[in-house]
Structure formats: C-alpha cells, structure tokens
Amino acid sequence: MYFFVLLLAVVFIVVLPSRKRRKQHQELLKAITPGDTVITVGGIVATVVAREESTFVLQLNENSDSHMRVLISAVQGASLKTQEGAQNA
C-alpha cells in the first residue's frame, strides 16, 4: 500500500512537471521565426536567418556574413521578437 502512495507521489513531483517543461520547450521551438535571437546548448547566441525542416540557419554576428546551421533540438532558449515588443510596451 505504501509503495503505491510513494509511486503516486513520485509521479506528481517528478514526471508531471518534467512533461510540462518539455511541452513548453516544444512550443517555444515552434514559435521561433527568422529575426529571433536564440541560445544553443553550446552557449552560442545568434540570430535566426532561416528555418528549415529540422535545422535553423543562424547568423553569428550582425556585422559579418558568417552563418551556422544547427539542429532545432540544439536550441535551448530564445528571445522572441513578439516577447520583446510586449515587454517594451
């Protein structure tokens, strides 16, 4: 009996919040469009130039023409244009 209560507690404390974070991250990745600034898991901060099926093309520096292609799954976070506009307003 105690085992089932403990198992239920683990589900509510560990599994459900993890699922919620994963869903929020997937929604963030879907919302990224060209012009948004992203941070990769490697710590690279760049601007999205194009979105392809499974990759982003990132511009590393505004003043140069250096580009980098990364997997969508390698993006850790983003600063979306729409979020910045809402914060500044």
Backbone torsions as a table, in degrees:
resi	resn	phi	psi	omega
1	MET	NA	-46.3	179.9
2	TYR	-64.4	-32.1	179.0
3	PHE	-61.0	-42.4	-178.9
4	PHE	-69.3	-36.6	177.1
5	VAL	-65.9	-42.8	177.7
6	LEU	-63.5	-42.5	178.1
7	LEU	-62.2	-42.6	178.1
8	LEU	-63.5	-40.1	178.3
9	ALA	-63.9	-40.7	178.6
10	VAL	-62.8	-41.0	178.8
11	VAL	-60.8	-45.9	-178.2
12	PHE	-72.5	-31.3	-176.3
13	ILE	-86.8	-34.8	-172.5
14	VAL	-109.0	-52.8	-169.1
15	VAL	-72.8	-48.5	-175.6
16	LEU	-64.9	-45.2	176.3
17	PRO	-63.0	-35.6	178.6
18	SER	-64.4	-41.5	178.5
19	ARG	-64.1	-39.2	-179.9
20	LYS	-65.6	-43.6	178.3
21	ARG	-62.8	-40.6	179.9
22	ARG	-64.0	-40.7	179.3
23	LYS	-65.7	-41.0	177.8
24	GLN	-63.8	-39.2	178.8
25	HIS	-65.4	-41.5	178.2
26	GLN	-63.1	-39.6	178.1
27	GLU	-65.8	-38.3	177.1
28	LEU	-62.0	-45.0	-179.9
29	LEU	-63.0	-36.6	178.5
30	LYS	-68.9	-28.3	-175.1
31	ALA	-85.3	-9.9	-177.9
32	ILE	-71.8	129.7	-179.9
33	THR	-128.9	165.3	176.8
34	PRO	-55.5	137.1	-177.2
35	GLY	103.7	-19.1	178.6
36	ASP	-77.4	149.8	175.8
37	THR	-96.0	132.9	-178.5
38	VAL	-125.2	159.9	174.7
39	ILE	-121.4	125.8	179.4
40	THR	-86.7	168.5	178.8
41	VAL	-65.3	-20.2	176.8
42	GLY	-84.9	-2.3	178.0
43	GLY	91.3	8.7	179.7
44	ILE	-82.2	128.7	176.6
45	VAL	-104.0	124.0	-176.3
46	ALA	-151.4	168.9	178.9
47	THR	-103.1	135.9	179.5
48	VAL	-74.5	127.8	177.9
49	VAL	-100.6	-41.1	-178.5
50	ALA	-149.3	153.9	176.0
51	ARG	-119.1	129.0	177.5
52	GLU	-115.0	-172.4	-174.6
53	GLU	-55.9	-49.7	-177.8
54	SER	-128.5	10.8	-178.1
55	THR	-138.5	161.7	168.6
56	PHE	-113.7	145.3	169.6
57	VAL	-101.8	121.7	-175.2
58	LEU	-111.3	141.1	172.5
59	GLN	-98.6	122.4	-173.2
60	LEU	-77.8	-34.2	-175.7
61	ASN	-140.4	135.3	-179.1
62	GLU	-63.3	-31.1	-174.7
63	ASN	-88.8	-6.2	-179.4
64	SER	-123.7	173.0	-179.2
65	ASP	-105.7	30.8	-179.3
66	SER	-84.3	126.1	-178.7
67	HIS	-122.3	158.3	-178.8
68	MET	-144.3	138.9	177.9
69	ARG	-104.8	126.0	179.0
70	VAL	-129.2	152.6	175.0
71	LEU	-66.8	146.3	178.1
72	ILE	-59.6	-36.2	-179.5
73	SER	-67.7	-13.9	179.6
74	ALA	-85.2	-3.1	179.3
75	VAL	-86.4	124.3	-177.4
76	GLN	-92.6	-39.2	-177.8
77	GLY	-155.0	172.3	-178.0
78	ALA	-152.0	154.6	171.3
79	SER	-115.1	96.8	-174.9
80	LEU	-76.4	145.1	179.5
81	LYS	-57.6	-41.1	-177.9
82	THR	-67.2	-34.6	177.4
83	GLN	-68.7	-40.2	179.8
84	GLU	-64.2	-42.1	179.2
85	GLY	-63.5	-38.6	179.6
86	ALA	-70.0	-34.9	-179.7
87	GLN	-72.6	-35.5	-178.2
88	ASN	-77.9	-20.2	-177.1
89	ALA	-78.3	NA	NA
